[in-house]
Amino acid sequence: MNCSHPQWQKTIGRVVFLNCDPIFDGLDNDWTILPAPPAWLTGHLLRRDCLVASIPLADYAKHFEDLVLLPEIGISSHGSVGSVLLFGARPVEEMRDIALPTDSATSNRLLQYLLEKRGLSPRAIEMGPDLPQMLKRCDGALLIGDRALWEAEKNPQLVRMDLGQAWYDETGLPMVFGVFAARKDSPEQCLADAHNDLVKSLERFSDEGCREIVIANSSIRTGFSVARVKRYFTEVSNKMEKMEVEGLNKFLGEVCGVDEIANFVAF
């Protein structure tokens, strides 16, 4: 690290899901990693438990006045994402109620938007992310992350909507589920150091040898097969390029009602 700072400025918050492994698996050991569910990371960031965190896009919208985004990196999909799924035993159009997980602000907002576009208004019930319990009470159940991947492997017949694909079909744009955010009052040099190391780590993932190591490590850590992890890393993207920024801003405006475009740090 090139800047003098207290402990929180050496820490980066990451979601506990598979989708950030391409960035974090090879990150420089100078950084302390704070793993947490996506719903917790925004609070950690606002309390200065960490300098930067991968937070849900809807949380960035909620705290738009207090946060900035790091460019070039995020969590998105161009179509099917495989890990943000609506499950159910009946077609979406026939669902009377849908259980929404308590750990996903972005996906909950996205699903409600997509249903409204179809002229549907099932009752939403917040529940813990447990598919059998959710479907015992409701016709539909939304799950995200590794839980969604596991349940889709075990119950492919119950998958009714991949929200990444549904957003792409509706807008023609990538869906950005997560962003790398920081407080606006964070030290600029520390943010520059964090951004540089995160981008370098992601760039290493493009090397075939490094990619295979990350895939193997992710398979061991999560229990998913190497083949499933390899396929998942073609479904999810950690790059934030022009099209992703367009999709991000469309979500902010149409789904979250944010009038301004996203504020990225200029390095």
N, C-alpha and C positions, 0 to 999 in steps of 0.2 A: 504494500500500500504506500502511496506517495503523500498522504496527508496525515496530519496529526489529529486524532479524534478520540472521543470516548468509545466505550465498548459497543454501543448500539450501532455505531457507524461502520463496524466491521461485520455486520450481520445482514444476511439476505433471507427473506422469508420465501418459502416455496410451498406450493400445494403438495399434499402427500400422494397425489395420483401419478400414474405412469407418464402423463403427458408432458412433464417437465424434465424427464430423465435426459433427453438429448442435450439440454443446456447444463444441468447440474452434475451429471456424472463426471465430467472432466473439468469442473471448476477449480480454480486455484485454491490450494489449501489455506491461503491467507484469510479466506472468508469463513465465518461461522454460519452454518445453515440452520435456519429455524423452520422445521417442518410443521405444518398445521393444516387442518381442513380449510378450504377456501373461505368459508364464512367467518373464520377467526382471523385470517391474515390482515384484513383491513383494520381491525382494531389494534393489532400488534403494530401496524405501520403508523397509525395515528398517534399511538402512545409512545412512539420512538423505541419500540423494542427491536426494530430493525431499520436499516437505511432504505432498502428497496424491498418490495414484495410483489409476487405474482398474485394479483387479486382479481376477483370477478369484474367484468366490464360494468355490470350494473352498480357495483359498489363504487367504482370510479365515477360514474354518473352521479351517484348520491352525494359524493364528497368532491364534486368537480371544482369547487372554489379553493380547496385546500391541497389538491394533489397535481402532480405533473407526471407525464409518461416518458419512459425511456424508449427511444426509437429503435427500430430494426428487430425487436424481439417481442413475442407474445404467444398466445395459444389460440389457434384458429383451425378452420377446415374449409376446403373448397368442395363442398358437397358432403357426403357421408362422413361423420366423425366417429361413429362406432361406440362412443362412450357417453352420449347424451340421448337417452332413449325413452320413449313412452311405451310402456307395456300395458297389455290388457287382453282379456279373453273375447272381446267383441270389437267391432270396427270403431274407429275414433268418433264417427258420426253418431254412434249409438251410446256413447259413454254419458252417463248421467252425472257422474262425479269423478274427480281425478285427485289422487293423493300426490301432493307436492312435497319434495324433501326439504327439510329445514336447513340443508347445507348448500343451497345453490340459488343465489339471488338472480343471476343472469339467466339460467335455464328456465327458472320459473316465469320470469318476465317474457322470455322468448316464446315459451309454450302458449302463454295467454295471448300474445300477439298473433301467433299463427292460428290459434283457434278462432279468434275474432275475425281474421281474414277469411275464414271458411264459414263464417256466420254461426259459429258454435259457442255455447256458453255453459259448459258443464260446471257444476259446483266444485270449487277448489277447497281441499282440506289439507292442511299442513300436518305432516307426520314424519317420524323418524324414517330414514332410508332403509326399510326392510321390506322387500318385495312381497313375501307371503302375507305379512300383516297388512300391507297397503292394499293388496288386491282382495283381502278378506273383507275389507271395509268399503272399498271403492271399485268402480268399473275399470279405472285406469290408474297407472302409477308411473311417475317420472323418476328416473334414476340417472345419476351422473358418475363419471369417473370409473375407477376400477370395479365398483359394484355393478355398474351398468354392463361393463364388458363381461364380467363373470355370469351375470344373470342371462345375458344374451347367448352365451355359450351353452348354458344349461337349458334355457327355455326359448329357443329361436322362434317357436311358433307364437310366442306372446308379444314379440316386437311389433308395434303398430306404427311407430314413427321415429325416424332418425332426425333429430331437430336440426342438425347441420345441413342435411340434404333438403329438408323442408324450407329452411331459410334461403338456401341457394335457389331452389325452385321458385320461390316467391320473389326474390330480389335480383338474382343473377350475380350476387356478390358473395365473397367469403364471409363466414360467420366468425367473428372474434369473440371467444368465450372468456379469455383472460388477458390481462395486460400487466406490464411491469411498471409499477407506480412508485412514487416517492413523495414525501411532503415538499411543498414549495419552498420551505425554509431550510431544506437540506443543503449542506456545503457542496458547492459546485464541483470542486475537485474530487471529492469522495464519490459523487454521482458519476463523474467522468471515469474514475477508476473502476467502479462497479460495472458500468456499461461496457467498457473496454474488455473486461475479463469475461463477462457474460457472452458478449458477441464472439470473442475468441474461442470460448468453449463450444458454442454452437457451430462455429466454422470447422472445428476439429471433427464434428460429427459427420461432415460431408466426406471425410476420408474413409475409404472402405474398411480399412483395418480398425480404425477407431470406432466406426459404426457397429461393426460386428462385436466388439468388446462391450459397448453400451447395451446392445440388444441382449447379449448373454447375461450381463449383470442384471438387467431389468427382468429377464425371465426368471433368474434365480430369486431375486428379491420379491417378486409378485406371485410366482407360481404359474404364470401364463407360459404357454409353450413358446419356443423361439419363433416358430412360424407366425403365431398370433401377434407377438410383439413386433416382429418385422413388418407385418401388414398394418398394424396400428400406426407405426411411424410413417406410413405412407398416407394414412387418413388424416392424422393431426399434423399441423405445421407449427413451428416455432418462429417462423420468419414474419416480420411485419413490413410488408412492402406496399406499393401504391394501392393495389386492389384491396389488401387487408385494411388499410386506412380508410378507404372509401366505405367498406362494409362496416367498420367500427363507427364511423360518423353517421351512417344511416341508422344504425341501431341506437346510437345516442339520441338522434333527433326523433325518429319515428316511434321507438319503443319507450324511451326514457324521458322524452320531452325536453331534452337539453338543446337550447337554441344555438349554442356556440359549437365549433368544431373542437376536437381533442387538442389539448395543449401538450406538445412534445418538447422535451428539452433539446436545445440546439447545442451540439458539442462542436 
